Amino acid sequence: MKKILNLLILLLLISSKISAQEVINANQGFVENDEYFNKIQYENKNGKIIISISIENEKYKFLLDTGAATAISENLSNSIKTNKLGTVEITDQSGISDSLEVVSIP
């Protein structure tokens, strides 16, 4: 009886962990340019690459980091149209956890 109870508790814990994982498909975008290679203008500010981007006919400046995902501020997210894809849990190197909203920008 104890083995069955332990097995049921284990299955319950495993199933709750599996169902809590939200899968976000980030492969939803497309490239408007027909050519793979493209040159863009940039500014070099203190060794950082700054690029100008136009979203909904407004100009914005972004820091280009080839090793990171694109991140936008909450203010920018509130001022442009975005499609919410989901939320992901993140943890930094000090162990502090938080969540991020993942959006798609048309």
C-alpha positions in Angstrom: 0.0 0.0 0.0 2.9 2.4 0.9 4.5 1.7 -2.5 1.3 2.5 -4.4 0.9 5.8 -2.4 4.5 6.8 -3.0 4.1 6.0 -6.7 0.9 8.1 -6.9 2.6 11.0 -5.2 5.6 10.7 -7.6 3.3 10.6 -10.6 1.4 13.6 -9.3 4.6 15.6 -8.9 5.9 14.7 -12.3 2.6 15.5 -14.1 2.3 18.9 -12.4 5.9 19.8 -13.4 5.3 18.7 -17.0 2.0 20.6 -17.3 3.5 23.7 -15.7 6.1 24.0 -18.6 4.8 26.4 -21.2 6.3 25.9 -24.7 6.7 29.1 -26.7 7.3 28.7 -30.4 9.7 31.6 -31.3 10.0 30.4 -34.9 7.1 32.6 -36.1 8.8 35.4 -37.9 10.0 36.0 -41.4 12.7 38.1 -43.2 11.4 40.7 -45.6 14.8 40.9 -47.3 15.4 38.3 -50.1 19.1 38.3 -49.6 20.8 36.6 -46.6 23.6 39.2 -46.3 22.6 42.8 -45.6 24.6 45.9 -44.6 23.1 48.3 -42.1 24.2 51.6 -40.8 25.2 51.8 -37.1 26.7 54.1 -34.5 29.6 53.3 -32.4 29.0 54.7 -28.9 31.7 53.8 -26.3 32.5 50.6 -28.2 28.8 49.6 -28.3 26.9 49.1 -31.6 23.7 51.1 -31.8 21.3 50.5 -34.6 18.2 52.6 -35.7 15.0 50.6 -36.1 11.7 51.8 -37.4 8.5 50.3 -35.8 5.1 51.6 -36.8 6.8 54.6 -38.5 8.6 55.6 -35.3 12.4 55.5 -35.0 14.0 53.6 -32.1 17.6 52.9 -31.1 18.7 49.4 -30.1 21.9 48.1 -28.7 23.1 45.2 -30.9 24.2 42.2 -29.0 24.8 39.2 -31.2 24.8 36.8 -28.3 21.5 37.8 -26.7 17.8 37.8 -27.5 16.2 41.0 -28.4 14.7 42.8 -25.4 12.3 45.7 -25.4 11.3 47.9 -22.5 7.8 47.8 -20.9 7.2 51.3 -22.1 8.0 50.4 -25.8 5.9 47.2 -25.5 2.9 49.4 -24.2 3.3 51.9 -27.0 3.5 49.5 -30.0 1.3 46.6 -31.1 2.7 43.3 -29.9 1.4 39.7 -29.9 1.9 38.0 -26.6 3.4 34.5 -27.1 3.7 33.6 -23.4 5.7 34.0 -20.3 9.1 32.4 -19.4 10.7 32.0 -16.0 14.3 33.3 -15.8 17.0 33.1 -13.2 20.1 35.2 -13.1 23.6 34.2 -12.0 22.8 35.1 -8.4 19.8 32.9 -8.2 17.2 35.7 -8.4 14.2 34.5 -10.3 11.6 36.5 -12.3 9.4 36.1 -15.4 9.5 37.7 -18.8 6.7 38.2 -21.2 7.6 36.9 -24.7 6.1 39.0 -27.5 6.1 39.1 -31.3 6.4 42.5 -33.0 4.5 42.5 -36.4 
